[in-house]
Each structure stands twice: as C-alpha cells, then as structure tokens.
Amino acid sequence: MNDTVHRRRFEPVRFVLGLGLLALAVCHLLRERGDLDVSALALALLLPGVLLAALCVAGVQQLARGVRRRKGDGGGPPLTDGR
C-alpha cells in the first residue's frame, strides 16, 4: 500500500466550468419542474456565458503562470496531474 500523498495542481478552469455547468443543469431541471420561470432561450444563452467565463479564467491563469515563470518562482516541488 502506497502511503505517500501526491499534490495535484489546482485547475481553476475546470472548477469554473464545472460550477457553471452544474448551475445550468439545476436551472434546467427547475424549469422543467415548473419551479423556475425562465425561457429556454435564456437558458440556452447561459451556456456560451459559462464557456466565456471559463475562457477568461484560462487567460488569467496563463498570465499568472507566465509571470511566475519569468520571476523564476518554482513554488516548491513539481505537481502531478494525477496519473
């Protein structure tokens, strides 16, 4: 049994995309049940909004990593991607 703990890199894009899609799914389910009075067009327009938010987060993440790379701040041991 392997008792070592591997740190994983936090990926804000996946986090934002997951939260956005989860919120969209909940809104859709509430609309279908009749608990939420929102048009289907409004829900359909939320999907590009979620994708745009994830794109913005990806851009900020790349900028931050580029600044850290130029400063030479490694920030500790290399992180694994969970594989």
Steps between C-alpha positions, in 0.01 A plus 500: 500500500637838399478753787651795315277796422528660158411865466292581196495825312185705560333569168269801530366457147359157579359635825322796335376291210371230733317747724351680202376184333363371829308825553370483143380142552324593825329795330387274218360242741320768702354642180373157391337445839331840475679651801696748289337731248779552247481464124692227323681769301635656820631164614650435157682833516649411839714227346715739292524719810639210703746415224608866475556514877716187480695656213566814705617293796732305268649825373561633849649166603743504208602858578562413864706194409702703250580763763605233750714332234676826412567573867653157539264415786461126477284488811626167630509147365341423162134405513350196335191487284363198687629227269 
